Amino acid sequence: MPPDSPSQPWWRTFNREHWFVFIIASLAWLFDCLDSQLFNLARDSGIGDLEKARAAAMVAAGTLNADAMVDFAKKAATVRGPLTTSAFLLGWAVGGLIFGALGDRFGRARILTITILLYSVSTGLNALAGSFEAFCAYRFITGLGVGGVFGLAVALVADSVPDKSRAPALGMLQSLSAFGNISAGLIGMGIGAMATLPFGLKPWQALFVIGALPAFLCVFVLAKLKEPEKWVRARAEGANRGIKFGSYGSLLLNPRWRGNAWFGLAACSAGIIGLWGIGNFQGKIVGDIAETAAKALNLTDAALASHVTYQRSVALLLQVSGGFFGMFALAKLAQLRGRRIAFGVALVLSFLTTGLVFMFMRSLTDMYWMLPVMGFGQYSVFGVYAIYLPELFPTSLRSTGTSFCYNGGRIIAATAPWTISRITASLGGNVEAFRTAGLWVSLVLLLGIAALPFLPETKDQPLPEE
């Protein structure tokens, strides 16, 4: 079959260098997702323990009645837990905006190495957090590193592989990230099944320690990964023509790119809120269901913590397994029918499946079919992001623009956990109030559709240039 045959599979156009870039970029994003999902598993248990310690200190200080200690700690964890996600998302947004621009200026591979090291080390530090404030601080720093990876990884692949292979390769890169999510679920199940953990670690601390391991990838990336020839050539030509690489002024003031940036931000914000502002809090519902079911077993506190960790891990595994198929399916739809229609379908699916879980999931049996369905809907949006965003911006702004839309949206998304926590508190601070709050916030998913008519259709178009 000729190399330029229309029926040639995309992966057959790759040479050894293309494969190396694709694998490294995919692993970087996969480990990023692994760390993020380990946080989702550890968040509620970690904050629960920290709030119990705070309540005990208040009892010792005489500022809290001992009989009210358990109820106080549980309500405080329900309200404050989502705020740790807000801190993470804010760090994610800031890191994405900073490192995305640095990637256009100084090279995708070099900056990618820095971001991996940053999120790995700070994830491990979360295991040492002794207070709510320290927990949030470490999550913000982790977010800085995590935020840089997506824009850098997709820009690296988009600039390195043949044009024919770009869309399916980026769709596969995003779909493969599901294995990072799935690995997190399996790791959580393994920890939850252990009666005791080494070094006296609690389950949530062990999850964070494991999350630090991807730092070892940095050495490999730093030593072997080269910058894309397309970026090197464009950087040299841009210097002669006075083109500014990684400039937010060029992105937001140039009439050719600013519309793509702002409307891309609006559309991305909706999908990110659906997953990170709402969907990734399904563990709160699962944890409550698991605790209620386990009360009759008279478990010790340690056994109950392991049981809840195990069930939350199963729930995550179910959600992200559905997410793999959602990303793959909607990435394929984007390639066949167009980017905008796939984006719109994904946002509608995210809205409908979120409502299903928050309204009707009432038992551990329900989660076995509801969470894969929700995962399919919520993650489907991300399969479109990976293909669409780098096609909206030129080489000089590809990482900057992609990061602006994908990560800038997290500034807006960071308000969702805060909003949910406020609504939850106003309705009584219990899990039923949390369900209602999530349903109200999920309406923002439909608003993202309004931005799509203002974005160009890029199917079968070459990457734009200055």
NORMOVEN-V20954 format. One record per residue. NEAR is the number of other ideal C-beta (glycine too) atoms within 12 Angstrom. Layout:
near->NEAR
near->NEAR
This chain:
near->10
near->9
near->16
near->13
near->12
near->12
near->11
near->17
near->16
near->29
near->18
near->20
near->25
near->26
near->16
near->10
near->20
near->29
near->21
near->24
near->40
near->38
near->30
near->35
near->47
near->36
near->32
near->47
near->47
near->36
near->43
near->47
near->44
near->43
near->50
near->45
near->47
near->52
near->50
near->46
near->50
near->52
near->48
near->45
near->46
near->42
near->41
near->39
near->35
near->34
near->33
near->28
near->24
near->27
near->29
near->19
near->19
near->20
near->20
near->13
near->12
near->9
near->15
near->22
near->14
near->17
near->10
near->16
near->23
near->20
near->20
near->26
near->30
near->27
near->28
near->31
near->38
near->38
near->34
near->36
near->46
near->44
near->35
near->46
near->46
near->35
near->37
near->46
near->44
near->37
near->39
near->47
near->40
near->30
near->43
near->49
near->38
near->34
near->47
near->50
near->40
near->33
near->50
near->46
near->30
near->24
near->30
near->51
near->37
near->28
near->42
near->48
near->39
near->30
near->50
near->46
near->34
near->36
near->51
near->37
near->29
near->38
near->44
near->32
near->27
near->43
near->33
near->23
near->34
near->19
near->21
near->30
near->18
near->22
near->43
near->34
near->24
near->38
near->47
near->36
near->32
near->49
near->45
near->38
near->47
near->51
near->51
near->48
near->56
near->52
near->54
near->56
near->55
near->54
near->56
near->52
near->51
near->46
near->42
near->41
near->37
near->28
near->23
near->24
near->31
near->39
near->40
near->32
near->40
near->47
near->41
near->36
near->48
near->48
near->39
near->36
near->43
near->41
near->29
near->35
near->47
near->33
near->35
near->46
near->42
near->28
near->34
near->43
near->27
near->23
near->37
near->37
near->20
near->24
near->16
near->17
near->24
near->13
near->10
near->11
near->27
near->33
near->43
near->42
near->34
near->35
near->46
near->42
near->29
near->35
near->43
near->33
near->24
near->40
near->30
near->17
near->33
near->32
near->15
near->22
near->36
near->21
near->13
near->17
near->33
near->24
near->31
near->37
near->18
near->32
near->38
near->21
near->17
near->29
near->29
near->17
near->19
near->26
near->15
near->10
near->14
near->12
near->24
near->23
near->38
near->39
near->29
near->28
near->18
near->29
near->39
near->26
near->16
near->24
near->12
near->21
near->33
near->24
near->25
near->38
near->40
near->25
near->31
near->47
near->39
near->32
near->45
near->49
near->39
near->44
near->57
near->46
near->46
near->49
near->49
near->50
near->41
near->44
near->55
near->49
near->47
near->48
near->50
near->46
near->45
near->46
near->43
near->34
near->31
near->33
near->30
near->20
near->21
near->24
near->14
near->9
near->13
near->10
near->19
near->13
near->19
near->21
near->21
near->26
near->37
near->32
near->35
near->41
near->48
near->35
near->41
near->48
near->44
near->36
near->47
near->50
near->38
near->37
near->47
near->46
near->32
near->39
near->48
near->36
near->26
near->43
near->46
near->33
near->32
near->43
near->40
near->27
near->30
near->40
near->32
near->19
near->20
near->27
near->40
near->31
near->24
near->40
near->47
near->34
near->33
near->46
near->43
near->28
near->39
near->48
near->37
near->27
near->39
near->48
near->31
near->32
near->43
near->38
near->21
near->21
near->35
near->21
near->18
near->28
near->17
near->24
near->36
near->20
near->22
near->34
near->43
near->34
near->33
near->46
near->44
near->39
near->41
near->49
near->48
near->47
near->53
near->52
near->45
near->52
near->49
near->48
near->45
near->49
near->50
near->55
near->40
near->43
near->48
near->37
near->39
near->41
near->47
near->49
near->55
near->48
near->51
near->54
near->51
near->47
near->53
near->53
near->50
near->41
near->47
near->44
near->32
near->34
near->44
near->37
near->27
near->42
near->44
near->29
near->30
near->44
near->35
near->23
near->28
near->35
near->24
near->17
near->23
near->18
near->29
near->22
near->35
near->21
near->27
near->40
near->34
near->24
near->36
near->42
near->28
near->27
near->38
near->41
near->26
near->34
near->42
near->25
near->21
near->41
near->29
near->19
near->29
near->32
near->17
near->21
near->34
near->22
near->22
near->31
near->23
near->18
near->19
near->17
near->36
near->23
near->22
near->24
